[in-house]
Amino acid sequence: MKALFTILASMAVGLVIWRIDSQPHWDDTGITAAMILASTGLISFVNPKRPYICAIATCFWIPLFGIINHGNYGTLLVFIIGLVGAYGGLILRNAFQSAS
């Protein structure tokens, strides 16, 4: 049940980030990347099992619509940011658990 909630939460957060990123006058890749990094890190911190699924579920939307609408395959790089955030959350979780 916790894994399903994690996937649904990741997909919802990713959809919100995509919606913000797809606005006509939004052209700030750094803020989008920071939102992805923070959200995947937080979700992976809360549920550290399979962080790659969190990253894929969160980052899925941006390349999907970027490729469909604009033919922009460069949006696939967002998965790297998502994986860094997800595994960063996992590492922080393990550090906090070992410190206690």
C-alpha positions as CSV (number, residue, x, y, z in Angstrom):
1,M,0.0,0.0,0.0
2,K,2.9,2.4,0.8
3,A,4.5,1.7,-2.6
4,L,1.2,2.5,-4.4
5,F,0.9,5.8,-2.5
6,T,4.4,6.7,-3.3
7,I,3.9,6.1,-7.0
8,L,0.7,8.1,-7.0
9,A,2.2,10.9,-5.1
10,S,5.2,11.0,-7.4
11,M,3.0,11.0,-10.5
12,A,0.9,13.8,-9.0
13,V,3.9,15.9,-8.1
14,G,5.4,15.3,-11.5
15,L,2.2,16.4,-13.2
16,V,2.1,19.6,-11.2
17,I,5.7,20.3,-12.1
18,W,5.0,19.6,-15.8
19,R,2.0,22.0,-15.7
20,I,4.1,24.8,-14.2
21,D,6.9,24.1,-16.7
22,S,4.6,24.1,-19.7
23,Q,3.2,27.6,-19.1
24,P,3.8,29.9,-22.1
25,H,6.1,32.4,-20.4
26,W,7.9,30.0,-18.1
27,D,11.5,29.7,-19.2
28,D,13.4,28.9,-16.0
29,T,14.9,25.4,-16.3
30,G,16.8,25.8,-13.1
31,I,13.7,26.2,-10.9
32,T,12.1,23.3,-12.7
33,A,15.2,21.2,-12.0
34,A,15.2,22.3,-8.4
35,M,11.6,21.3,-8.0
36,I,12.3,17.9,-9.4
37,L,15.4,17.4,-7.3
38,A,13.6,18.4,-4.1
39,S,10.4,16.5,-4.8
40,T,12.1,13.2,-5.7
41,G,14.5,13.6,-2.8
42,L,11.6,14.2,-0.3
43,I,9.5,11.3,-1.6
44,S,12.5,9.0,-1.6
45,F,13.4,10.1,1.9
46,V,9.9,9.2,3.1
47,N,9.8,5.8,1.3
48,P,13.4,4.7,0.5
49,K,12.4,1.4,-1.3
50,R,13.0,1.6,-5.0
51,P,14.0,5.2,-5.5
52,Y,14.3,4.8,-9.2
53,I,10.5,4.2,-9.4
54,C,9.9,7.5,-7.6
55,A,12.2,9.3,-10.1
56,I,10.6,7.7,-13.2
57,A,7.0,8.4,-11.9
58,T,7.9,12.1,-11.1
59,C,9.9,12.8,-14.3
60,F,7.7,10.9,-16.8
61,W,5.5,13.9,-17.7
62,I,8.1,16.4,-18.9
63,P,9.7,14.3,-21.6
64,L,6.3,12.8,-22.6
65,F,4.8,16.1,-23.5
66,G,8.1,17.7,-24.6
67,I,8.6,15.0,-27.2
68,I,5.0,14.9,-28.3
69,N,4.5,18.6,-28.5
70,H,7.9,19.9,-29.6
71,G,9.9,16.9,-30.6
72,N,12.4,17.9,-27.9
73,Y,14.3,14.7,-26.9
74,G,16.6,16.7,-24.7
75,T,13.9,16.6,-22.1
76,L,14.9,13.0,-21.4
77,L,17.8,14.5,-19.4
78,V,15.3,15.3,-16.6
79,F,15.5,11.6,-15.6
80,I,19.1,12.2,-14.5
81,I,18.0,15.0,-12.2
82,G,15.2,12.9,-10.8
83,L,17.5,10.0,-10.1
84,V,20.0,12.2,-8.4
85,G,17.3,13.6,-6.2
86,A,15.8,10.1,-5.4
87,Y,19.1,8.5,-4.5
88,G,20.1,11.6,-2.6
89,G,16.9,11.2,-0.5
90,L,17.8,7.5,0.0
91,I,21.3,8.4,1.1
92,L,20.0,11.0,3.6
93,R,17.5,8.6,5.0
94,N,20.2,6.0,5.5
95,A,22.5,8.6,7.2
96,F,19.7,9.7,9.6
97,Q,18.9,6.1,10.5
98,S,22.6,5.1,11.1
99,A,23.1,8.3,13.2
100,S,20.2,7.4,15.6
